[in-house]
Amino acid sequence: MISEPELVGEDGPGSSSDVVSGFDPEQGPGDGGRRRWHGALWGVAGALTASAVWAAAVFGYGIGGDGKPDARGYRVESDSCAAMELKELAGALGVPAPKPATELDGIEHPALHRIRCTVDFTTAVLRGPGTAEGSDWATGYHASLTAELHKETDPRPEFEASSTLTEVDGSGVERVERVPDLGDLAYLLVMEDEAVSVRVVEGGAVVTLTLSAWMSYTEGDEGMPEAPEEPETLAYRADLISDTRAVMKALKTG
């Protein structure tokens, strides 16, 4: 089971908190009226505190008085895949395809807009010593973007629950980390199949950018050469986070 993700720089579990009961040990048994008055004051204070917390949630998380999430300026339409430039990953992995591919399961509904886009990076052909041409291992990287704009219901509760997932699309989740200073809430998911995802919620927008790697073999006359090491993905986590931030900015201005 995946433990609750930790935020880098967050206070540790040793921080103390005071518990206020409203009971004054100095009072004698004859001060029942005074004690009830103190209890009433604490009740009012509790109600005011609850109201303040609710107000902070409303304005902090972008939920309007009608219960609908704030779009925060995001635009998610059929042409929004143009936001997927991925300059940091391209600099580290090689130039991607000229244009991202848009998958066919996009949604344009009054309650939800969603797009899914994919990009393939330059393929590397790995030829071992003495291996004939045409009998090679090839490796490459694949990035996918899912962007959703929820217009009727707040996606944050479901988003928070997703941080406890142990499996995504048939692949086990190895660990989950909090990503600070990105949207309202962001997680980095490390999968057992070596894929890495950054998932962010901001107002009514949910953005997921995933980097995965693949390997294939072209059989030749000399048989299968020794397999190379599997491509690394976690090493590009900083690039993935930076590109997620850039995609979110582009979705607001696009």
N, C-alpha and C positions, 0 to 999 in steps of 0.2 A: 504494500500500500504506500502511496506517495504521501510524505509528510507535508505539512503546510509550508508553502514556499517562504523563504526568508528574503527580506529586503536588505541589500548592502547598506550599511550605515544606520540601520534601525536599532533602537535601544534594545539591549538584551533583556533576558527574562528576569534579571535581578532588580529591575527598577521597582520601587515600592509605590503603593497607592493606599491612601487613607480610606477607611470605611466609616462613614458617618451614620450613626444609628439614631441620633436625636435624643438619646438618653443621657441625662446629667447625673453622674454618680453622687454628686454633692447634695442632691435633693433628698429630703426625707419623705416618708410615706404620706405626710400630710399635704404635699404639694401636688396633688393629683390634677387640680385645675391648671396649675402652671405647666405641668407636664403635657397635658392635652393641648395647651396653647402652643408649646414648643413643637408638638407633633404636627399641629396644623400648619405651623410655619414651614416645617420640613416638607410637608405635603405640597404646599404652594411652590416652594423652591424646586421640588422634584418636577412639578408640572412645567414650571418655567424652563428648567433644564431640558426636559424632553422636547418642549417647543423649540428651544434653541438648536438642539441636535437635528430636529426635523427640518428646520429652516436651513441649517448648514448643508444638509443632504440635498435639499431642493436646489439651492443656489450653487453648491459646490459641484454637484453631479449633473446639473443642467436639466432638471426635470421641471417643466412648467406647471402652472396651476391646474392645467387640464390633464396632468399626468403623462403627457407626451414628452419624449426626450427632445432635447435641444439638438438641432442638426450641427451646431457649432461651425457653420459655414461649409460643411462637407457637401460635395456633389458626387454621386455615384450613378453614372449613366453608362450606356452601351459603349461610349467612346472613351471611358475613363482609363482604359488600359494604357493609354499614352503616358500616364503618370509613372509607369513602371520602367524608369530609366536605369536604375540600379548601377549608378556610376562607381560606387565603392567596390561592389562585387566584380564589376567588369574590369576594374583596375587590377584586382587580385587574381581573377580566374581567366581573363581573356574576353575579347569582345563578344557580346551576345548576338543573337540573331537581330537583324535590322528592326523588326517590329515584333512585339509580343503577340502571341496567339490568344484569341478570346475563345473560351470554351462555350458550349451551347446551353449550359444550364443557368444562364443569367436570369435574373428576375426583375421585372419592373411592375410593381404592385403598389397600390396606395399605402399599404402598411410596410413594405420592404422593397428596397432596391439592392440588388446584389450582382457583382461581376466576379468572374474568375479568369485570370490571365496566366499564361505560362511563358517562360523564356528559357531557351537552351543556350548554354555557353559553348565556347570553342572546344571541340573534341581533341583529346590528346591520344595519339597512337604510340603505344609502348612496344618496341621491338627489342627482344633480347639478343645477346651476342650470337651470331651465327644463324639467326632465324631468317628464313626466306621471306621476301615480301609477299603479302597476302595471308600470312599466318601470324596474326598479331592480336594483342590485347588492346582494347580501346577504353578510355575512361572519359567521363564528362560530368558536368554539373547541370542541374535543372532547378530553376526557381519558379515558384508559383505564388500568386497573389490572390487572396479572396478579400474583397471589400464589401461590407454591408452597411446600409443606412436604414436603421429602424425608425419608423415614423409614428408608430402608435404605442408601442410598449418599450419600457426601459430595458436595454439588453444587459445591464450590469449584473443583476442577480444571477442570471444564467452564465454570464462570462466568469464570475467569481467561482461558481460551482465547477466550471470546466477545469479549474486549476487542480482538481482532485482526480481527474481522469487517469486511469491506468492503461488505456488503449485508445488510439486515434487511427481510424481507417485501417484497422487490422494490425497495426504496429504498436508494440508496447511502449509506454512512456518510461524512460529511465529516470529522469528527474525534472523538476520544475524549479525555476529561479525567478525571483522578482526582478524586473528591470526598472530602475528608478528614473524619474524625470521624463517619462514618456507617456503622453495621454493622461487619462484619469487613473488608469491601472494597466500594467503591462507585465507579461510573463514571457520567459524564454523556456521552451520545451525542448528537451534533448530526447530523441527517440532511440529505441533499440536498433533500428535499421540505419543509424547514423544520420538521419535527417535532423535538422534543427529548425525550429519555428519561433518567430516572434509574434505574439498575439497582443493586441492593444484595443482597449475600449476608450472612447472619448465622446461623451454625450451619447447620441444615438448611433455613432459610427463604431464598427468593429472591423479592424484590419488585421489580417494574418499574412505574413510573408515567410515562406518556407524554402530552405535550401536543402537539396538532396543530391546524392551522387550515384553514378551508375558505372557498371563495368560490363563489357561484352567481349566475346572472343570470335575471331574469324579463323576457322579451321583451314589449315593448309596441308601440303603433302608430308610435312615432317612431323605431324602430330602436334599436340598441344604443348606449348612452352610453359615454363613455370609462371604461375600467376603473380602479378605485381601486388604491392600493398594496396589495400582499399583506399580510395580517395578520402581525404580528411575534410570534414565539414565544420566541426566545432572550432577549428582554428580561425574561421571567418565570422565568428559571432559578432565581433565589433563592426565589421562591414555590413552584416545583416541588419544590425540595429540602426546603423547610420542610414542605410537605404530605406528602412521602414519609416524613419523620421522624414526622409525626403519624399517618400510616396504620400505620406499623410499631408504634408504641406502642399504637394501638387494636387491632391484631391480637393483641397480647399480653394485653390486658385484656378483649377482647370475648368 
